[in-house]
Amino acid sequence: MKRRKFLALVSTATASMALAACAGTSSTDPQASNNGGGEGGGDVTELTWWSNHPGSSKDVESELISRFEEANPDIKVNLVDAGKNYEEAAQKFNAALTGDDLPDVVVLSDVWWHNFAINGQIADVDALADEAGIDLSTYVQPLYEDYEYDGGHFALPFARSTPLFYYNKEAWEAAGLPDRGPESWDEMDEWAEKLTEANPDMKAFGWGDAVDYLSWIFQGPLWSKGGAYSDEWDLKFTDEKTIQVVEWLKETTDPDSGYAYVGNDMAMEFGTGRAAATVLSTGDLAGVTDTVDFELGTAFLPNPTGEGACPTGGAGLAIPAGIDKNRQLAAIKLIDFLTNEENTSYWSQNVGYMPVRSTAVENEDQKKFMEENPNFATAIEQLPETRPQDNARVFLPGADQEIGGAFERIVTNRDDVTEVLSDLQNTLQNIYDNQVEPILNG
């Protein structure tokens, strides 16, 4: 079943297990916590933005707020720490839904926004933009369409990313390798021996752990080698090809014979020279660039078949449904400003995420920046080779951490691949059978 049809069907769903059933019931009182706005409350003079500061971006977010306040001197914007990652931000927002202390704008990731959309807890931004006179047509359409549900859109692109292949050019040169990423993971296997021999103090490759979004990152290698998490709703964890690819992951991380390892902060570990290569989000690019004392290279994820072996990801900005209309209209204007051509270019240049407006690619400052910093252009150039994520990761509640945790047990504890993937298949099948399938057939 296609993504849009599924989301439409689950419009009456109960909330996801991952968010404790999203049990919060947001206030719909138009006077509730209106920060000076609301029906009968006068103009909005204060807005609150909850963010986990993707890509260590708090200073950049603060600059964007300063620009907004300069352009809108009658409105103050409060930037609130919502947690250290997307999961904590979603949990904080879920908890707030039980009361009336809701933000005006909240960062929600690719695996969280729809949980709130299907429960009517975030607003349709299309309707708000239309009422506010805001043109949404310049958003990069594949990124904008990721938030489509039931005829509307329930977030707008902000910190949007793809995984990139990061490599240490000095380690590459020492190993006599060409200045590019591998064309396939088989080629990476071949290069690893040369990298290890030439750079004995570092591993040839590092994988992030479950918290570092291993389940997201590993979709690319899995697809390129013929495996998958699912084919629509048909789970594929116990398929022979998927098992073979995860066996390959286990082999690469063998403590005695493997060339790779799993770390808990690969952006830092790669940046400080523990690994010659890794796969990280585009959102890590600015931080890694500032950290490294070697020449950094970025490349597309290996894609030998040309069928697309890179998932999109990252986060958007959503507006609670339970705040009054004046606040919602002020919030959509804030989001529009934060992501306009100039500001999405600034955001991209200083954090690493992709510009989310199509016009930004032709922005003269952005074009000059990408010419001078080709690593930042890699994600934009790779966009045609992306594909939608497997349903099993993004639509089954809690699946992201279930999948990542299963991989961690395999590579860290050296557990049997077939047994772990069989358990994972059963766990996710039960989630589907109990929470999704009844809705599809209801």
N, C-alpha and C positions, 0 to 999 in steps of 0.2 A: 504494500500500500504506500502511495506517495506521501511525502512529508505533509503537504498541505491538507490532503484528505484526512490523514490521521489526526492532525491538530483540530480540524473542524469537528470530527467525530467525538473528540474527547472534551468538547466544550462544557459538558455537564459533569466532568469527572470529579471524583473526590481527589484530594491532594495526594502528592507523592509520599511514599514511605520515607524517602531521603530527607524530607523536611518535616518529619513527624506529622505527616498529613497536611502540611501547610495550615495547621489548625487555627491560626490566627484569623480573626474576623475584623477586617479593617473598618475604622470608623467612616461612616458616610455622612455624618453631621457636617453640614456646610460651614458651621462655625468652629469645628474642632481644630484646634492648634493651627489657626490660619495665619500666624506670623504677620498679622497686620492686613491680611487680605480676606477674600471670601465674599460671599453674597451678603451685602450689607456691611462688610468689614472694611470698605475703602480699598485704595490701591495697595498692591503687594509691595512692601518695602524691604522684605527679608526673605531669602531663599536658603534652603539647606540641601547640600549635596553630599551624599554618602559614597565614599570610594575606598577601595583597598589600594589605591595608587598603583595601578598596573605598571610593571616595569620600573618600579621605584621612582614613580613620576610625580611625587607630591610637590616638588618645587615647580615643575612645569605646570601642574594643575593650578597652583597658586598664581602663577603668572597669567594664565588664562582668565582666572577670576579677576585679577587686577585689571586686565583689559576690559572685561565686561563691566566692572564697576566704574571704570573711567567713561565708558560709553553710556552707562546707565547710572548716573550718580545718585539716583533716588533709591537704588536697590542694593542691599548688602547681601553677599553670598557667604554662607558659612560652610567651610570644607570640614567634614567630619570623618575621622578614621573609622572605617566599617570593618576592619579586620586585616589580617596579613595576606589573605588570598581570597579568591572568588567564593570558596565554600563558606568562609567566615562571614563574608559580606551577605551572602544569601541567608545564612542562619540569623544574622542580626536583623535583617529586614523581616524575615518570617516571625521573629519574636515581637517585633514592633507592631505587627498586624493585629495583635491582641489588644492594643490600646489606641491612643490617638496621637502619639508622638511619632508621626511619620515624616520621612524626608520629602523633599519636593522632587529630587532626582536621585536615582540609585544606580550604581554599576551592577549589572547582572551578566553572567557569563553565558557561553553557548549551551551549557547543560543545565542552566537554572531558569532562564527567563520564562520558558514555556510552562513551567510548573505554576508560576504566578499568573500567567495569561489564561490558562485553562480554568482557573478558579476566580477569574474576574477581579484580580487584585492589582493589576497594572492596567493603565489606560491605553486605549487605541490612539496612537500618536498621529495617525492619518486624520482622524476627525479633529483633533486639537490643532494640528497644523493648518487644516482648512479654515477653521474658525479664526486662527491667529494670522492668517494671510501669509503663511510660510510655504515656500516652494521646496518640495522634497525631491524634485526630479534630478538634481545634480548629485545625489548620493550614488556611490558605485553600486549599480543595481544588484549584482550577485550578493553583496554584503547586506544591502537593504532588504532583499527578499528573504534572507535568513530569518527575519522576524515576522514573517507573514503568518497569520492565523485567523481563520474564520472571517475572511474578507477584509481584515485590517492589518495593521502592523503594530507591534507592542513594545518595540524599542527601536532606537536608531543607532547605527554603527558608531563606535567610538574607538576603543582599543582593539582594533581588529588585526589579526595576525595569521601567519602560516608558520609551520616549522621551517627552519633553514638548516642546511649543513654548514657548520662552522669548522674552519680548520686553521691550524698554525702554519703559516707559510714557511717559517724558518725550519720547523720540523719536517715539512714536506721537502724542502730543498735539501736538507741533510740526508734524506732518504732517497734523493734522486727522482722524486715523483714530479709529474707535470703539474703546473700551477692551475689546478681545477679540482672540483669535487669528483668522486668516483661516479662512473656512469651506471653502475649497478652495485648492489651489496656484495655480490661475488667478487667484483673488482676491489672493493674495500677489504675483503678477506685476503686477497693477494697482496695488497699494499701494506697490510698490517704487519707482516713479517719484516718488511723493509723498514717500516717506521719504528718497530721495536728494536731492531738491531742498531739503527742510527741514533735512537733517542732512548737509551736504556733507563733513564730516570722518569719516564712518563709512559702511561698506557697509550696504546694507539687510539682508543676510543672510549668515551664515557656516556652512559645512559642515565637520565634522570630517574628518580624513584617514583613511587606512586603519587606522593604529594607533589612532586615536580612534573606531574602530568605524563607519566610513562604511557598510560593507555592512549592518550591523544597522539603522542609522538610516534608510537609504534604502529599506528595505522598505516603510515606510509611504507615502511619496510614490509609489513604484512601484505599490503595490496600488491607491491612490486614483485613479490615472490608468489603470488597467486592465492594467498589466504584472505580471510575476512573475519570480522566479528559476527556479521550477519548479512543476509541477503534479504532486504526489507525486514520481515519478522521471522525469517527462518534463521535460527541461530547456527553459527558455523564453528564454534569453539572445538567441537569434537571431529570436525572434518579432517581427513588425512593431511591435506595441504596446510591447514592452519597448525596442526600439531607439528608438522615438519618445520614450519617457520619458527615456532616457539622453541623447538629443539635446537634450532640454529642460534637463537638468542641465548639459550642455556650454554651452548658450546662456546660462544664468544666470550662468555663471562666466567668460564671455568677458572678457578684460582690458580691452577697449575699450568694449564695449556692454553687458556684463552687470552685474547688481546684486549678485552674490554672489561669494564666493571660498572656497577651501579652506584651513583653518588647521590647525596641528599641536597646538593646545591651546585648543579653542574655549571651554571653561569660563573660562579666564583671559582670552581675547581678548574674549569677550562681556562679561565682568565689568568689564573696563577700558574698554569703550566703543568697541571697534573695529567691532562689528557691532550693528545695531539689533535683530536677532533671530537665533535659532539653534534647532537641535534638539539637546537633550542628554538624558542619562539623569536619572531622578529622583534617582539617587545623587549627582549634582552639585549638588543644590538647596541644601543647607546651605552648601557652600563658596561658591557663587555669591551666595547671600544675604548672606554675610559680606563678600564682595569688593565688591559694587556700591555706588556712591554715588548711584544713581538708584532710582526706584521700579520694582520688578520685577514683571512679570506672567507667569503661566504659563497655558497653555491646552492642550486636546486637540490631537492632530495633526489636520490637515484631513482630513475624512472625508465628502465630499459624497454618497456613495452610501449611507452608513449600513450598509455591509456589513462594517465592521471594517477599519481601516487603521492599526493600531498593534500592533507585536509586543511580546511580553513578553521579558524578558531577565534579566541579572544572574547571580547565583551562589548556590550552596548549600554546605552543609557535609557532607563525606563522611568516612568512617572506613576506613582501610586494612584490607583483608582479611588482611594478613600479620602483624598484631600479635595478641597472645594475647587470649583471651576476656575476662579481667578488665579489661584496658585498653580493649577495645571497649565493655564495659558501662559503664565509667567515662566513656568518651568520649560515649556516647549521652546520659548524664545531663548532661554539660557542654553539649551541643548543645541539649537540652531547656531547660536553664536560660538559655542565651544568647538563646533565641528565645521565652521564655515571654511572657505578656501584658504584664507590666510592662516587661521588657527590650526586647521588639520595639518597644514604644511609645517607649521612650527612644531606641533606635537610630534609628527613623524620624524622630523630632523633631530629632535632632542630626546626622543624615547626609542624610536625604531619601528613603531607600528605603521601599518600602511595608511596613507592618506585616504579618507573615506569619501571625499568628494571627487567626482570625475574631473572637475575643472582644475583641481590642484596639480594634476600631472602636467598641465600646460602652464602652470604658474611659473613665471620667470625665475623667481628665487628658488622654487623647488627644483626646476630643471637644472639650474646652476649647481645646487647642492648635490643632486644625484650624479652629475657629471664629475664633481670633485670628490664624491664619496660613493663609489660604485657599490659598496656593500649594502647601502641603503636602498639601492634600486633592485636588488635581487628579488625581494618579495613581490614587488609590483610586476616584474618580468615573469615570475613563476605563476602568477594568478591564473593564466589559461590552463595550467597543468594541475589545478586543484580539482577536488571532487567532494560532494557532500559526505559528511561523516556517516558511518554505519548507524542504523537505528539503535542497535544494541547499546551503544555508548551514550547517545544523546537523548534517547526517549525512554529508556528504562530507568526508573528512579534508583539512584545510588550506584549505577553500573560503572561509572568512571572509576571510583575507588575500588569497587569489586574487581574489575579487570586489572587495574594497576597493582592491587594487593596480591592477586594471584601470580602475576609476573614476578613480583618481589619474592614470593615464597619459592618460586622455581629457581631464580638466580642466586638468592641469598642462602636459602636453606638447602638448595639442591634437591628439592622435592621432585617426584616423578611428574613429567609433563602431562602425560595422558590422564593420570589421576586428578591432578589439579584442574586441568581444563574440563574434565568430566564434572567435577564438583561445581566449577564455575558455570558450566552450561545448565546444570540442574538449578542452581541458585537463580540465575537470570530467567530461566524458563518458568520457574515458579512465580517470579515477579510479573512476567508477561501474563501467565495464566490467570493470576489473581487480580491484577490491577489494570491490565490493558485489554486482553482478549474479551472479557465480558463487556467492555465499552464498545469494542469494535462490532460485536455481535448483538449488542443490546437494542 
